[in-house]
Amino acid sequence: GNTLLQVMNVGPALVRQAIRSLLSSHDPEELDVVVIEQGGDTVKRMIDKEFPDAKLRWMPAEDGWGFSEINNVAVATSTAPYLLLLNNDIICKPGFLAEMVAAMEAHSDVGIVGAKLLHSNGTIQHCGVAFRTEGVPYHIGYDRKDDGTFQPATRDDYYDAVTFACALIRREVWDAVGGMDEAYFFNYEDIDFCLKAREAGWKCWVAQKAVLTHLEGKSLDARNTVKHSILRNIHILRDRWIRTGKLGRLIGSRIDPTSATLADERLNIAFVPSSKDSGVPWWR
């Protein structure tokens, strides 16, 4: 079988839960798991004690690293043909990875496969990413019930982008794009990567039968998701993709870069619905 790469951030309790669910959801022999820890070796000691027989590789990460650096360093240690990026606030469900691999192998034009992510209450957190008319990305179906009535969540299909809280990526796509852009810090680097992959001729797909629970916002503490970080990232995304007109041409939709909703006051919520407070530690 394919060897797959697993990347997670800090937090022993979340990592423990994620590892257990991952190893019980897929054949462990097909997994090459890399866990990157910031701020010490608490996770390493937990892994050594609780998963002594699992194929887990631990790596330290510097405190100042963002999501891009964490993943770039981990991917550099692997020669796997498929790379599975997985947050540590994910709970895997049986068969999710087989569904994602099957989707990848069934579509030669697909370079990135996403999954359906649910909140802990069972509502939808992610079933694909699209762009609003002003160019800001959003999660389709966010907070809707996953009861079969929301059609996008029941149908595998191409999407503009996917969240990297859980994403399967061809190694050749990763190499062609050059990894994740380290100019971003914990927001929108996955969107930027998807757009670059599309520029290189690859498409994004969501396998809706690949279902996981995403405890959104638990991966990092609030100091890494403050307002200035989100604003900085959306400015980078806007300058590279929206103001240049590249986004509209790439996705084949009319994008209005002069829209008033691009004002800073509207950008500090990232993927969070407008009903949420701005600046809260929610991302991805």
Summary of the structure (lengths in Angstrom):
residues: 284
radius of gyration: 17.7
end to end distance: 29.7
largest distance: 55.7
contacts: 965
relative contact order: 0.15
helix: 35%
strand: 24%
